[in-house]
Amino acid sequence: MKNVSKTLFATFLVGLLALSVLEAPAAVAPRPPEAMMEEATHVVEGKVIALSSKTQKSKVERGLLVARDRIFKITVKVAALKKGKGLKQAEELTFEAWQPSTRFPPLPGPQGHQPVPYKGDLVKVYLLYNEKSKTYHPFMPNGITILPKTKNSK
């Protein structure tokens, strides 16, 4: 009798694991700059003047997965507006990026924004503006491009 209950429990666990694997989304493929330029509401170049991060429960991953994400709050001083309206040169623009911090069990899925810049980096950001929440969101995974520093930049 004990062997039957152990077998049923093992079958249940295997089935549960199989179901959770079937629901796991795949990583998001990088997008070409031309496609992001076409779809973006705003394209901004500037310098990262502030960067902060916090780790919180994932809003992306759901279910039986233990998932925590690192959320980055990035502030850029606009040097050039390549596309869009409503932003001016020298204005500060704040947006969020994220990367997975903890995943248990480690299943494939979205890997967040790659790369996340450091304070002082020059960046080009392809953004979507959410009219309802009045927030900007970079394309995932490669909507943030770190530009090479020129000799004149400080």
N, C-alpha and C positions, 0 to 999 in steps of 0.2 A: 504494500500500500504506500509506503514511504517513497519507493522508487517511482511510482506512477506520479505522485505529486511533484517530485523533483523534475521529472521529465516534462510535465505540463508547465512548470515554472520556467524551465530552460527554453522550451518552445515559445512561451509568451515573451520572454526577454529577446530572443532572436527575432521574433516577429516585430516587436516594438522597435528594435534597432533598424530593421529593414524598412519600416515605415518612415522613420526619421531620416534615413538616408535618401529615400525617394523624394522627400520634400526639400532637400538641400539645394539651394540655387547654386549656380556656377559663378566663378569669378567673372567680373565685367571686363571685356576686352578693351584695350586702349582705342581711342577714337582718333582719326586723322585730324590735324589742325583745320583743314579746309571744311570738314563736316561740322566741327565745333563752331567755327566762324559763322557758318551759314545759319546754324540753329540758335546760337547765343543771342540773348537780348542785349547784353553788354560785354565788351571786351576791353579790359583795362590793363595798362602797364603802370607799374609803380614800385615803390620801395616798401618792404615790410617794416613798419615802425613799432608794432606791438604783436606779441604772440603769447598766448596762454593756453593751458590745456588742463583737462580734468578727465578722470575715468568714471564712467557711469554704466548702468545697465544698458545693453544694446537695444536700440529702437529698430534695428535692421533685422536681427535674428530673433526668431520666436520659437516656441515649443519647448521640448525637454532639454534643450541645449543650455548650458551655463555660458552666457556670453556677456562680455564687458567690452566697451569701446572707449578709445581715447578720443575725446572731442577737442579740436583745436579751434580757438577763436583767433582769427587773423585780421589785423588792421593794416591796410595798405594806404599810403599817401599817393594819390593819383598823379602820375606824371603825364600820361597820355590816354585819351579815350579813343580807342580804335573803332568802336561800334557802340551805338546806343545814345540815349539822351538822358538828361537829368543829373549827370555828374560833371563836375568841373575840375580843372587842373588844380592841384594842391589840396583838394578835398580829401577827407579820410573816409575810407570805405571798409566796413567790417563784415566778414562772412565767416562761416564755419566749414571745417573739413574734419574728416574722421578717419581713423584706422582701427582695425580690431586689436584689442589688447589681450583678451583671454577667450578661448573657445574650448569647451570640454563637452563632449568629445570633439577632437579636432576635425571638423568636417569642412569640405570645400565650400566656398561662398564668396560674396563680395569682399574685397580686401581694402575698401576705402580709397582715399586719395593718395596717389603716389606721384611725386614726392610731396612732402609737407615742407615748406621753406622755413628758414631760420630768420630771426630778427636781423635786419640789414640787407637781406637778399633782394635783388631786383627780380620782379616776377611779371609774367603776363598771365592773366586769369580770364578764362572763358566762363561767363556767368549766365545763369537764368534768373530773372527777377520774378518773384512771386508777388503778384499784385495784392493778393488777399492778406498775406502776412507782412508785406513790405520788406522782404528779406531777399538777399542774393545767395545763390548756391552755385558753386563751381561744378562743372561736369565731372562725372566720376568715370574712370579713375585718374585721368590725366588732364583735367581742366586747369591745373596750376602748373605753369612752366617756369622753372628758374632760369633767368637770363644770365649770360656771362657778364661779369663786371667789366666795365670799361676803365681806362686809366683815369678818366675825368670824374668817375663816380666815387662818392665817399661813403 
